[in-house]
Amino acid sequence: MIKLIRNATYSDLKRELSRMLHDGSESPEVRDLALEVTSGDLDDAISAIFEFVRDNVTYTPDPEDRELFISPRIMVELIREGRAYGDCDDMSLFTASLLSSIGYRTKIIVLALEDDEYDHAIAAVWSEDLQDWIWLDTASKNPVGWRYGYHRKIDIE
């Protein structure tokens, strides 16, 4: 499903991302792709999936004054067709869904980087070893674990 919301509120953003994260996490197509990307090696799944999404999804901003949400199921289809695209929330949603589908605890973090306006989204995965969240920004060139300074954030699970 691709959902377009005109003048989306933060409540719209949170509701849609949460719904799509749960839907993607339970999708057999998403799980199959996650297992394919990791070659069944779940020990290195975080890095493998991070690199896969970063390298195979083209960052494309949403239309002005509209919020476009691309579900993880549609993203799998776009990947298979060789034409995957999305903005930071789509890429984060896809990353978190891939990891969640193979048993990782994930969430999406929406950040206000420059001021109080929420303007960036990343995926995060829980690390039992670190007892902390590992940030995954697949829409940038930053490495696994890179943390931004921010003014405010919203966690979406």
C-alpha positions as CSV (number, residue, x, y, z in Angstrom):
1,M,0.0,0.0,0.0
2,I,1.1,3.5,-0.8
3,K,-0.7,6.1,1.3
4,L,-0.6,9.8,0.6
5,I,-1.7,12.2,3.3
6,R,-2.1,15.9,2.6
7,N,-0.9,18.2,5.4
8,A,0.0,15.2,7.6
9,T,0.1,15.8,11.3
10,Y,2.5,14.2,13.7
11,S,-0.4,12.0,14.9
12,D,-0.9,10.9,11.3
13,L,2.8,10.1,10.9
14,K,3.0,8.1,14.1
15,R,-0.2,6.1,13.4
16,E,0.7,5.2,9.8
17,L,4.3,4.3,10.6
18,S,3.3,2.2,13.6
19,R,0.6,0.4,11.6
20,M,2.9,-0.2,8.6
21,L,5.8,-1.4,10.9
22,H,3.6,-4.0,12.4
23,D,2.2,-5.1,9.0
24,G,5.7,-5.3,7.5
25,S,7.1,-7.2,10.4
26,E,4.5,-9.9,9.9
27,S,4.7,-10.1,6.1
28,P,6.1,-13.4,4.7
29,E,7.4,-11.4,1.7
30,V,9.4,-9.1,4.0
31,R,10.7,-12.0,6.0
32,D,11.8,-13.9,2.9
33,L,13.7,-10.9,1.6
34,A,15.4,-10.4,5.0
35,L,16.5,-14.0,5.0
36,E,17.7,-13.6,1.4
37,V,19.7,-10.5,2.3
38,T,21.3,-12.0,5.3
39,S,21.9,-15.4,3.6
40,G,20.5,-16.9,6.8
41,D,23.4,-15.5,8.9
42,L,21.4,-13.7,11.6
43,D,24.6,-12.8,13.5
44,D,25.4,-10.1,11.0
45,A,21.8,-9.2,10.0
46,I,21.9,-5.6,11.2
47,S,24.9,-4.6,9.0
48,A,23.6,-6.7,6.1
49,I,20.2,-5.2,6.1
50,F,21.5,-1.7,6.8
51,E,23.8,-1.9,3.7
52,F,21.1,-3.5,1.6
53,V,18.5,-0.8,2.1
54,R,21.1,2.0,1.9
55,D,22.4,0.6,-1.4
56,N,19.2,-0.5,-3.0
57,V,16.6,2.2,-2.2
58,T,17.0,5.5,-3.9
59,Y,16.3,8.5,-1.6
60,T,13.4,10.5,-3.1
61,P,11.7,13.3,-1.2
62,D,7.9,13.3,-0.8
63,P,5.8,15.8,-2.8
64,E,5.6,19.2,-1.2
65,D,2.9,19.5,1.5
66,R,2.2,15.8,1.3
67,E,3.4,12.8,3.3
68,L,3.8,9.6,1.2
69,F,4.1,6.3,3.0
70,I,5.3,3.3,1.1
71,S,4.6,0.0,2.9
72,P,7.3,-2.6,3.4
73,R,5.3,-5.0,1.2
74,I,5.3,-2.6,-1.7
75,M,9.0,-1.8,-1.1
76,V,9.7,-5.5,-1.5
77,E,7.9,-5.4,-4.9
78,L,9.9,-2.3,-5.9
79,I,13.2,-4.0,-4.9
80,R,12.3,-7.0,-7.0
81,E,11.6,-4.7,-10.0
82,G,14.8,-2.8,-9.5
83,R,13.2,0.5,-8.9
84,A,12.9,1.0,-5.1
85,Y,12.6,4.6,-3.9
86,G,11.4,6.5,-0.8
87,D,12.2,9.2,1.7
88,C,13.8,8.8,5.1
89,D,10.6,7.5,6.8
90,D,10.0,4.9,4.0
91,M,13.6,3.7,4.2
92,S,13.5,3.6,8.0
93,L,10.2,1.7,8.0
94,F,11.6,-0.8,5.5
95,T,14.8,-1.3,7.5
96,A,12.9,-1.8,10.8
97,S,10.4,-4.2,9.2
98,L,13.1,-6.3,7.7
99,L,14.9,-6.7,11.0
100,S,11.7,-7.2,13.0
101,S,10.5,-9.9,10.6
102,I,13.5,-12.0,11.6
103,G,13.2,-11.5,15.3
104,Y,14.8,-8.2,16.2
105,R,13.1,-5.6,18.4
106,T,12.9,-2.4,16.3
107,K,11.4,1.0,16.3
108,I,11.4,4.1,14.2
109,I,12.7,7.4,15.6
110,V,11.4,10.7,14.2
111,L,13.8,13.5,14.9
112,A,13.6,17.3,15.0
113,L,17.2,18.1,14.0
114,E,17.5,21.8,13.5
115,D,14.6,23.2,15.5
116,D,11.3,21.9,16.8
117,E,10.1,20.8,13.3
118,Y,10.3,17.0,12.9
119,D,12.3,16.5,9.7
120,H,14.1,13.2,9.8
121,A,13.3,9.5,10.5
122,I,15.7,6.6,11.2
123,A,15.3,3.0,12.2
124,A,16.6,1.6,15.5
125,V,17.3,-1.9,16.6
126,W,17.7,-3.1,20.2
127,S,21.1,-4.6,21.1
128,E,21.1,-7.1,24.0
129,D,24.9,-6.8,24.1
130,L,24.9,-3.1,24.5
131,Q,21.6,-2.8,26.3
132,D,20.8,0.2,24.1
133,W,19.3,1.1,20.7
134,I,21.5,1.1,17.6
135,W,20.5,3.9,15.3
136,L,20.3,3.0,11.5
137,D,20.1,6.0,9.1
138,T,19.8,4.3,5.7
139,A,19.0,7.6,4.0
140,S,22.5,9.0,4.7
141,K,26.1,8.0,4.3
142,N,26.5,7.8,8.1
143,P,27.6,4.4,9.5
144,V,25.6,2.0,11.6
145,G,25.2,3.5,15.1
146,W,25.6,7.1,14.1
147,R,23.7,9.4,16.4
148,Y,22.4,12.8,15.6
149,G,22.1,15.7,18.0
150,Y,18.4,16.6,18.1
151,H,16.0,18.9,19.7
152,R,13.1,16.4,20.1
153,K,12.2,12.9,19.1
154,I,9.3,10.6,18.8
155,D,9.7,6.8,19.2
156,I,7.4,4.7,17.1
157,E,7.1,1.0,17.9
